[in-house]
Amino acid sequence: MSPRPSLASRLAAAAGAPTPAPSPSVIAQAPEPTASRIAVSTPAKARQGKTMIAGYFSPDLARAIKILAVERGVSVQALIGEGLDAVLRQHQRHPFGER
């Protein structure tokens, strides 16, 4: 595996200048990836079997929800769950009550 090019060589390449070859000392210092350094992403147990529902809202609404969550001593996720349950009830659907 070759080392990443330096910023200077990338800028020189973008400007059309010839790219200097990396010095042997730089190549010798670049460690090879090992299995112990490769991170494998696994979902947290609380997220297993769940799907994220997300949306974009104004900073003011986000701030208000965070403040309410702190005041009530619950998570933002719990407040969102309460809101979704209320919408489901309003449309005669069974609320799930998941938090």
MARFIMI-357230 format. One line per field, with one value per residue: x, y, z of N, C-alpha, C, O in turn; residue number from 1; residue in one letter. Coordinates in steps of 0.2 Angstrom, whole numbers, plus 5000, padded with zeros to 4 digits. Each point is the difference from the previous one (the first is absolute). Last residue first. Layout:
<lumdrens>
nxx (X / ...)
nyy (Y / ...)
nzz (Z / ...)
caxx (X / ...)
cayy (Y / ...)
cazz (Z / ...)
cxx (X / ...)
cyy (Y / ...)
czz (Z / ...)
oxx (X / ...)
oyy (Y / ...)
ozz (Z / ...)
n (NUM / ...)
res (a / ...)
</lumdrens>
This chain:
<lumdrens>
nxx (4804 / 4967 / 4977 / 4979 / 4973 / 4981 / 4976 / 4984 / 5007 / 5008 / 5022 / 5028 / 5018 / 5015 / 5025 / 5026 / 5014 / 5018 / 5028 / 5022 / 5014 / 5023 / 5028 / 5019 / 5010 / 5002 / 4991 / 4988 / 5013 / 5015 / 4990 / 4994 / 5018 / 5004 / 4984 / 5003 / 5018 / 4994 / 4987 / 5012 / 5014 / 4986 / 4997 / 4994 / 5006 / 4993 / 5004 / 5010 / 5001 / 5010 / 5005 / 5028 / 5014 / 5011 / 5027 / 5024 / 5018 / 5021 / 5022 / 5031 / 5028 / 5029 / 5024 / 5010 / 5010 / 5023 / 5019 / 5021 / 5016 / 5023 / 5020 / 5018 / 4999 / 5014 / 5027 / 5010 / 4993 / 4988 / 4992 / 4986 / 4992 / 4993 / 4982 / 4982 / 4980 / 4990 / 5020 / 5013 / 4989 / 5005 / 5023 / 5003 / 4990 / 5009 / 4996 / 5002 / 5005 / 5000 / 5005)
nyy (5018 / 4990 / 4990 / 4999 / 5011 / 5004 / 5013 / 5015 / 5029 / 5017 / 4986 / 5001 / 5021 / 5001 / 4988 / 5012 / 5016 / 4990 / 4995 / 5019 / 5005 / 4985 / 5005 / 5018 / 4994 / 5005 / 5009 / 5028 / 5025 / 4998 / 5001 / 5024 / 5015 / 4995 / 5010 / 5026 / 5006 / 4997 / 5019 / 5022 / 4999 / 4991 / 4982 / 4974 / 4971 / 4970 / 4974 / 4971 / 4975 / 4972 / 4981 / 5004 / 5017 / 4999 / 4989 / 5013 / 4998 / 5003 / 4997 / 5002 / 5007 / 4995 / 5002 / 4972 / 4984 / 5012 / 5013 / 5018 / 5022 / 5017 / 5015 / 4998 / 5019 / 5025 / 5003 / 5004 / 5025 / 5011 / 5018 / 5017 / 5014 / 5025 / 5016 / 5014 / 5008 / 4979 / 4984 / 5008 / 4996 / 4977 / 4995 / 5010 / 4986 / 4972 / 4973 / 4973 / 4974 / 4974 / 4972)
nzz (5115 / 4991 / 4999 / 4977 / 4985 / 4980 / 4989 / 4987 / 5001 / 5022 / 5014 / 4993 / 5008 / 5024 / 5004 / 4996 / 5019 / 5020 / 4996 / 5003 / 5025 / 5009 / 4993 / 5014 / 5029 / 5027 / 5020 / 4997 / 4990 / 4975 / 4973 / 4986 / 4983 / 4972 / 4978 / 4987 / 4978 / 4972 / 4983 / 4985 / 4974 / 4974 / 4982 / 4987 / 5006 / 4999 / 5014 / 4995 / 5015 / 5009 / 5012 / 5014 / 5009 / 5029 / 5004 / 4987 / 4981 / 4983 / 4980 / 5004 / 4989 / 5005 / 5005 / 5006 / 4977 / 4984 / 4981 / 4998 / 4995 / 4997 / 5001 / 4976 / 4977 / 5000 / 4992 / 4972 / 4983 / 4979 / 4980 / 4983 / 4977 / 4984 / 4987 / 4996 / 5022 / 5019 / 5014 / 5025 / 5027 / 5016 / 5017 / 5027 / 5023 / 5008 / 5002 / 5005 / 4998 / 4999 / 4999)
caxx (5005 / 5008 / 5002 / 5005 / 5006 / 5003 / 5005 / 4997 / 4998 / 4996 / 4994 / 4997 / 4998 / 4994 / 4995 / 4997 / 4997 / 4994 / 4995 / 4998 / 4995 / 4993 / 4997 / 4996 / 5004 / 4999 / 5004 / 4996 / 4995 / 5004 / 5002 / 4994 / 4999 / 5005 / 4999 / 4994 / 5002 / 5005 / 4996 / 4996 / 5004 / 5003 / 4996 / 5003 / 4997 / 5003 / 4996 / 5000 / 5001 / 4996 / 4993 / 4999 / 4998 / 4994 / 4995 / 4999 / 4995 / 4994 / 4995 / 4994 / 4994 / 4994 / 4999 / 4999 / 4993 / 5000 / 4994 / 4995 / 4999 / 4993 / 4997 / 5002 / 4997 / 4993 / 4999 / 5000 / 5007 / 5001 / 5000 / 5006 / 4999 / 5001 / 5007 / 5004 / 5002 / 4995 / 4997 / 5004 / 5000 / 4993 / 5000 / 5004 / 4996 / 5001 / 5004 / 4996 / 4998 / 5004 / 4996)
cayy (5005 / 4998 / 5001 / 4995 / 5003 / 4998 / 4995 / 4993 / 4997 / 5005 / 5000 / 4994 / 5000 / 5004 / 4996 / 4996 / 5004 / 5003 / 4994 / 4999 / 5005 / 4998 / 4994 / 5002 / 5001 / 4994 / 4995 / 4995 / 5002 / 5001 / 4993 / 4996 / 5003 / 4998 / 4993 / 4999 / 5002 / 4995 / 4994 / 5002 / 5000 / 5007 / 5005 / 5006 / 5005 / 5006 / 5005 / 5007 / 5004 / 5006 / 4999 / 4994 / 5002 / 5004 / 4995 / 4999 / 5004 / 4996 / 5003 / 4997 / 5000 / 5001 / 5007 / 5003 / 4999 / 4993 / 4998 / 4996 / 4993 / 4998 / 5001 / 4995 / 4994 / 5000 / 5000 / 4993 / 4998 / 5000 / 4993 / 4997 / 4998 / 4993 / 4999 / 4998 / 5006 / 5004 / 4997 / 5001 / 5006 / 5000 / 4997 / 5003 / 5006 / 5006 / 5006 / 5006 / 5006 / 5006 / 5006)
cazz (5002 / 5000 / 5006 / 5002 / 5002 / 5006 / 4999 / 5002 / 4994 / 4996 / 5004 / 4999 / 4993 / 5000 / 5003 / 4994 / 4995 / 5002 / 5000 / 4993 / 4998 / 5004 / 4996 / 4994 / 4994 / 4995 / 5002 / 5002 / 5005 / 5006 / 5002 / 5002 / 5007 / 5005 / 5001 / 5004 / 5007 / 5002 / 5002 / 5006 / 5006 / 5001 / 5003 / 5001 / 4997 / 5001 / 4997 / 5001 / 4994 / 4999 / 4998 / 4996 / 4993 / 5000 / 5001 / 5007 / 5004 / 5002 / 5002 / 4997 / 5004 / 4996 / 5000 / 5006 / 5002 / 5003 / 5005 / 4997 / 5003 / 5000 / 5006 / 5005 / 4999 / 5001 / 5007 / 5003 / 5002 / 5007 / 5003 / 5003 / 5007 / 5001 / 5001 / 4994 / 4996 / 4998 / 4995 / 4994 / 4997 / 4997 / 4993 / 4996 / 4998 / 5004 / 4998 / 4997 / 5004 / 4999 / 5000)
cxx (5007 / 5004 / 5008 / 5003 / 5005 / 5007 / 5003 / 5005 / 4998 / 4997 / 4995 / 4993 / 4996 / 4998 / 4993 / 4994 / 4998 / 4996 / 4994 / 4995 / 4998 / 4995 / 4993 / 4997 / 4995 / 5005 / 5000 / 5004 / 4996 / 4995 / 5004 / 5002 / 4994 / 4999 / 5006 / 4999 / 4994 / 5002 / 5004 / 4996 / 4996 / 5005 / 5004 / 4996 / 5005 / 4997 / 5002 / 4995 / 5000 / 5002 / 4995 / 4992 / 4999 / 4997 / 4993 / 4994 / 5000 / 4995 / 4994 / 4994 / 4994 / 4994 / 4994 / 4998 / 4999 / 4993 / 5000 / 4994 / 4995 / 4999 / 4992 / 4996 / 5001 / 4996 / 4993 / 4998 / 4999 / 5007 / 5001 / 4999 / 5007 / 5000 / 5001 / 5007 / 5004 / 5002 / 4994 / 4997 / 5004 / 4999 / 4993 / 5000 / 5004 / 4995 / 5000 / 5005 / 4995 / 4998 / 5004)
cyy (4998 / 5007 / 4999 / 5001 / 4994 / 5003 / 4998 / 4994 / 4993 / 4997 / 5004 / 4999 / 4994 / 5001 / 5004 / 4995 / 4995 / 5003 / 5002 / 4994 / 4999 / 5006 / 4998 / 4995 / 5004 / 5002 / 4993 / 4994 / 4994 / 5001 / 5001 / 4993 / 4996 / 5003 / 4998 / 4993 / 4999 / 5002 / 4995 / 4994 / 5002 / 4999 / 5006 / 5005 / 5007 / 5006 / 5007 / 5004 / 5007 / 5004 / 5006 / 4998 / 4994 / 5001 / 5004 / 4995 / 4999 / 5005 / 4996 / 5003 / 4997 / 4999 / 5001 / 5007 / 5003 / 4999 / 4993 / 4999 / 4997 / 4993 / 4998 / 5001 / 4995 / 4994 / 5001 / 5000 / 4993 / 4997 / 5000 / 4993 / 4997 / 4998 / 4992 / 4999 / 4997 / 5006 / 5004 / 4996 / 5001 / 5007 / 5000 / 4997 / 5004 / 5006 / 5006 / 5005 / 5005 / 5005 / 5006)
czz (5000 / 5002 / 5001 / 5007 / 5002 / 5002 / 5007 / 4999 / 5001 / 4994 / 4996 / 5003 / 4998 / 4993 / 5000 / 5003 / 4994 / 4995 / 5003 / 5000 / 4992 / 4998 / 5004 / 4996 / 4994 / 4994 / 4995 / 5002 / 5003 / 5006 / 5007 / 5003 / 5003 / 5007 / 5005 / 5002 / 5005 / 5008 / 5004 / 5003 / 5006 / 5006 / 5001 / 5002 / 5001 / 4996 / 5002 / 4996 / 5002 / 4994 / 5000 / 4999 / 4996 / 4993 / 5000 / 5001 / 5007 / 5004 / 5002 / 5003 / 4997 / 5004 / 4995 / 5000 / 5006 / 5003 / 5002 / 5004 / 4996 / 5002 / 5000 / 5007 / 5005 / 4998 / 5002 / 5007 / 5003 / 5002 / 5008 / 5003 / 5002 / 5007 / 5001 / 5000 / 4994 / 4996 / 4997 / 4994 / 4994 / 4997 / 4997 / 4993 / 4994 / 4997 / 5004 / 4998 / 4996 / 5005 / 5000)
oxx (5005 / 4998 / 5002 / 5002 / 4997 / 5004 / 5000 / 4998 / 5000 / 4994 / 4994 / 4995 / 4995 / 4994 / 4995 / 4996 / 4994 / 4994 / 4994 / 4996 / 4994 / 4994 / 4995 / 4994 / 4994 / 5003 / 5001 / 4998 / 4999 / 5001 / 4999 / 4998 / 5001 / 5001 / 4998 / 4999 / 5002 / 5000 / 4999 / 4999 / 5001 / 4998 / 5006 / 4994 / 5004 / 4996 / 5001 / 4999 / 4995 / 5005 / 4994 / 4996 / 4997 / 4994 / 4995 / 4996 / 5001 / 5002 / 4997 / 4999 / 4999 / 4998 / 4998 / 4997 / 4994 / 4996 / 5002 / 5001 / 4995 / 5002 / 4997 / 4999 / 4996 / 4996 / 4998 / 4997 / 4995 / 5003 / 5004 / 4994 / 5002 / 5002 / 4996 / 5003 / 5001 / 4996 / 4999 / 5000 / 4997 / 4997 / 5000 / 4999 / 4997 / 4999 / 4995 / 5005 / 5001 / 4994 / 5005)
oyy (5003 / 5005 / 4999 / 4995 / 4995 / 4999 / 5004 / 4995 / 4996 / 5002 / 4999 / 4998 / 5000 / 5000 / 4998 / 4999 / 5001 / 4999 / 4997 / 5000 / 5001 / 4998 / 4999 / 5001 / 4999 / 5005 / 4995 / 4995 / 4999 / 4998 / 4996 / 4998 / 4999 / 4996 / 4996 / 4999 / 4998 / 4996 / 4997 / 4999 / 4997 / 4996 / 5000 / 5001 / 5000 / 4998 / 5002 / 4999 / 5002 / 4998 / 5000 / 5001 / 5000 / 5001 / 4997 / 5000 / 4994 / 5004 / 4996 / 5000 / 5002 / 4995 / 5006 / 5003 / 5001 / 5004 / 4996 / 4999 / 5003 / 4995 / 5000 / 4996 / 4996 / 4998 / 4997 / 4995 / 4998 / 4996 / 5004 / 4999 / 4995 / 5004 / 4997 / 4998 / 5005 / 5002 / 5000 / 5003 / 5003 / 5001 / 5000 / 5003 / 5002 / 5000 / 5001 / 5001 / 5000 / 5000 / 5001)
ozz (5001 / 4998 / 5005 / 5003 / 5003 / 4996 / 5005 / 4997 / 4996 / 4998 / 4999 / 4997 / 4997 / 4999 / 4998 / 4996 / 4998 / 4999 / 4997 / 4996 / 4999 / 4999 / 4996 / 4997 / 5000 / 5000 / 5003 / 5003 / 5006 / 5006 / 5004 / 5005 / 5006 / 5005 / 5005 / 5006 / 5006 / 5004 / 5005 / 5006 / 5006 / 5005 / 5000 / 4997 / 5005 / 4995 / 5006 / 4994 / 5004 / 4997 / 4999 / 5005 / 4994 / 4999 / 4998 / 4996 / 5002 / 5004 / 4995 / 5007 / 4994 / 5003 / 4999 / 5004 / 5001 / 5000 / 4997 / 5006 / 4997 / 4997 / 5005 / 5004 / 5002 / 5004 / 5005 / 5003 / 5002 / 4996 / 5002 / 5003 / 4997 / 5005 / 5002 / 4995 / 4996 / 4995 / 4994 / 4994 / 4995 / 4995 / 4994 / 4995 / 4995 / 4994 / 5004 / 5003 / 4994 / 5001 / 5004)
n (99 / 98 / 97 / 96 / 95 / 94 / 93 / 92 / 91 / 90 / 89 / 88 / 87 / 86 / 85 / 84 / 83 / 82 / 81 / 80 / 79 / 78 / 77 / 76 / 75 / 74 / 73 / 72 / 71 / 70 / 69 / 68 / 67 / 66 / 65 / 64 / 63 / 62 / 61 / 60 / 59 / 58 / 57 / 56 / 55 / 54 / 53 / 52 / 51 / 50 / 49 / 48 / 47 / 46 / 45 / 44 / 43 / 42 / 41 / 40 / 39 / 38 / 37 / 36 / 35 / 34 / 33 / 32 / 31 / 30 / 29 / 28 / 27 / 26 / 25 / 24 / 23 / 22 / 21 / 20 / 19 / 18 / 17 / 16 / 15 / 14 / 13 / 12 / 11 / 10 / 9 / 8 / 7 / 6 / 5 / 4 / 3 / 2 / 1)
res (r / e / g / f / p / h / r / q / h / q / r / l / v / a / d / l / g / e / g / i / l / a / q / v / s / v / g / r / e / v / a / l / i / k / i / a / r / a / l / d / p / s / f / y / g / a / i / m / t / k / g / q / r / a / k / a / p / t / s / v / a / i / r / s / a / t / p / e / p / a / q / a / i / v / s / p / s / p / a / p / t / p / a / g / a / a / a / a / l / r / s / a / l / s / p / r / p / s / m)
</lumdrens>
